[in-house]
Amino acid sequence: MTNRQPDNPRSTTEDDQVDFGHERVSRAEKTRRVQGVFESVARRYDLMNDLMSLGTHRLMKRFTVEMSGLRPGQYVLDLAGGTGDLSALLSPVVGADGRVVLADINAAMMEVGRDRLLNQGLTNVSYCQANAETLPFADHSFHCLTIGFGLRNVTDKAAALTEMHRVLRPGGRLLVLEFSKAENPVMQRAYAGFQSLWPKVGSLITGEGAAYQYLVESIEQHPDQDSLRQMIESAGFAEVRYDNLCNGVAAIHSGRKAGTGETNNAATEAG
């Protein structure tokens, strides 16, 4: 695994205030705190995902991969790939001649993912510790880029989306699976009540109730479906749309990098 220390692309504006849950903190402080949150829960992260979503996150990830349009021999970046759920699904799709790059800013999460995927015998996956705002890959490297439940944790979402556009090949597809806003107000209130249990359950399972309080607050602060669609369009993507899941509790935003030509650049090998 490449142990690349994340860059700080906004060092001259560290004092800018951004959301960390319901708090306002500097950009550097948010990056530091988010890393701490995921380091603290890495070993029990998957168990908590199953409990918090009643297992539905696995179906959402399968649907995301089905939307990718990937073919054997292609290259895909699983950004904020964490413990490797999406990478495990993407690996057999691109096959032995393809490549999945699992990238995450958090080494502890990625180590859990690497161990799991190696135990499953998935040898076409590479690993790279990287900041989504400054990706260490050449222009036009990937046929597809997925990011599952990770965008809301990125300090500068606009910068990250611009980087995602840069590293995709012309015609390449972006898929953003993320928590969103329920369409039905009754559903939204019911889901908010369910979310209120997460910090208590997180404290029992992981001993880190504060980490799951941040999770609840980060979902509340994340842009709604249409706002995120506009952000993706502003980063240069075409054909941007979203598909709601569970009445909008989560959504998959998709877009394409304009152009149909293919380049000869292969994805940067990592690991």
N, C-alpha and C positions, 0 to 999 in steps of 0.2 A: 504494500500500500504506500502510495506516495504521501509523505508527510510534509505537505506544502503549507506553510503558515499563511493564514488568510491575509490578504492585503487590506489596507484601509484607504479606499479611494477618496474618502471625504475628510482627510486629515486636517485640511484647512478650515473645515466647518464643523469640528467636533462639538461645538457648543450649541449647534442647532438642536432644537427640542423635537423629539418624536415620541410616539405612543409606545409604552411598554405596559400592555394591559390598560388599566385606567390611569396610570402614572404618565407624566411627561419627563423624559430623561434625555441626556445627550445621545447622539448616534453611537458613540463609542461605548457608552454605558449599556445601551440596549443590546448591542452585539455581545458584550461580555455577559450580560444577564441571561440572554437566550441560550448561549453556550452552557452556562451553568445549569439552567433548567433541564436541558436534555442530557447532560452528563449525569445528573442526579437520578434520572429515571431510566437510563438506557437499558438496564438488565430486565426491567419489568415493563418496558414500553409496550411490547406486543400484547401482553396479557391485559394491560389497561385498555388498549385499543379495542380488544374484543369485548371487554366489559362495558365500555362507554358507548360503543356503537351497536351492542348486541350482535356483533359479528357482521354487521352490514358493510363495514369498511372493506372487507374482502371482496364482496360483490361489486362495490363501487370501483375498486382497483381493476377487477377483471373487465368491467365495462370500459374503463379507460383504455386498457390494452387492446380491446376489440375495436376501439375507435381509431387506433393508431395507423392502421393500414400498412404496417411494417411487413416486409418480405424477407425471406432467407437471404443472408449475406449483407444486410444493411446495418448501419451504425445508429445507436440510440444513446442519448444521455439521460440517465435517471437522476435528475438534480434534486438535492435535499433528499436523497434516496434512503438515508437513515439505516434501518435494520433490514432493508432489502426486499420488502414485499413486492414492489413493482418490478425490480430487477429479476426476481425469481420467475415472474410471469413473462417478462420480456425475453429472457434468455432463450427459451425453446422456440420462440417465434422467429428470431433472427438466425438461429442455428449456429452450427460450428464455424461457418464462414463469416458470420456476423460478429458484432461486438456490442456489448452493453458496458457503458462506463457509469458506475455508481459514484456519484460525487456528493459530498456533504461537508459542511463547515465543521462538524462535530466529530472528532476522532473516536470518541467512546461509542457513539451510535453506529458509526461505520464499521468498527471492529466487531460489534455484534452481528451486523449484516454480513461481513466477510466470512466470519466463522460459520454462520448458518448456510450461506451459499456454497462454500467449499464442502461442507458436510453433505450437501445435496448433489455434489459432483458437477456443479455448474462452472465450467472452466472457461467460458467465453465472456466472463465478467471481469473488468478491471476496476480499480479503486483509486480515487483521487480526493484528497482533502482540499477543498476549495471554497472560496467565498462566491456566492451567486452574483455579486455585483462586479466581480473581476475574474471571469472564468479563464483558466489557463489553457485554452484550446484555440486552435487556428480558426480563422474565418471559414465558414461553409464546411464544418467538420461532420455534422450529423444529419441523418435523414429525419430524425424525430427527436423531440425533447419532451420528457414528462416531468412534472413536479407534483407530487402528491402530498397534500396537507402540509406544505412547507412555505408557500409564498407569504402567508400572513406573518411569518417569523422573520422575514427579511427586512433589514433596516431601511433600505432604499429600494422599494419595489420597482420604481420606474427605471432605475439603473440596471436592476437585475433583468427586467423584461427586455431592455435594449441589448444586453449581453446575450440573452437567449436568442434574440433575432439574429445577432451577428454570427453565432456559431452554427446556426442551421444552414443547410444547403438551400439554394433556390428551390422552391416547391416543398421544402421541409415543413413538417407539422409540429405545432406546439399544443400540448394538452396540459391544462392546469386543473387538477382536482383539488377542491378546497371547500371548507365549510362556507355556507352562504346564509341567505335570509329566507326563511319559509314564506311561501306566498300567502298562506292562510293565517290570519292573526291568531286563531284558536290553536293552530298547530305551533305557531311561534311561541305562544305562552306555555303550552304543554312542554315543548322542547326546552324552554328556559328553565322550567321546573326540574326537568330531568338533569339538565346541566348543573344545577345547583348541588346535586349529590356528588359530582365528580371530585371536588376537593376532599370530601370526607372519605370516599372510597379510595382515592389516591393516597391519602394519609395511612389508611389501613394496609394497603397492598405494597406501597413503595416507601412509606414513611415521609413522603414529600408532598403534603397537602398544598403547600404554597405553589408548587409547580403546576398543579392542576387548577388552582385559582387563576394563575396566569393564562392557562389554556382557555378557560371560559371567557376571560376578559379579552383575550386576543381575537376570539371569534366575534365578540360583540363589536370590536373596533375595525374588523376587516371590511373592506368595501363591499357594497351589495353587488348583485349580478351585473346590472347595467353599468355601474361605475367601473367595475373591473374590466368589462368589455371595452369601455372607452380607453382605459389605460393600456390595454393590449393593442388596440388600434393605434394609439399614439406612439407606441414603440415600433411601428412600421408593419404590423401584421395585417394581412388581408383575410377576407372571408371569416371574420371573427363572429362567433356565436357561442351560446351557452345552452347546456341541457341540464335542467334541474333534476335532482335526485331526491327522493323522499320529500316531495313538495317544496324543494328548495333549501332544505336543511343543509344539503351540499349541492355543488354544481360542478360540471365539467365545462370549462371554457376551452375552446379550440380556435386555432388560427393557422394560417399558412404564410410562409415567407414568399413574397411575390416572385414570380419567375418559374420557369419550368426546366431550365437547363441544369445539368448535373456537373459538379466539379470532380476533379480527381483527388482532392484532399481526403486522406483517411483520418479517422478520429485519432487524436493524440493518444498514444499508448501510455497507460499509467499502471504502475505496479509491476 
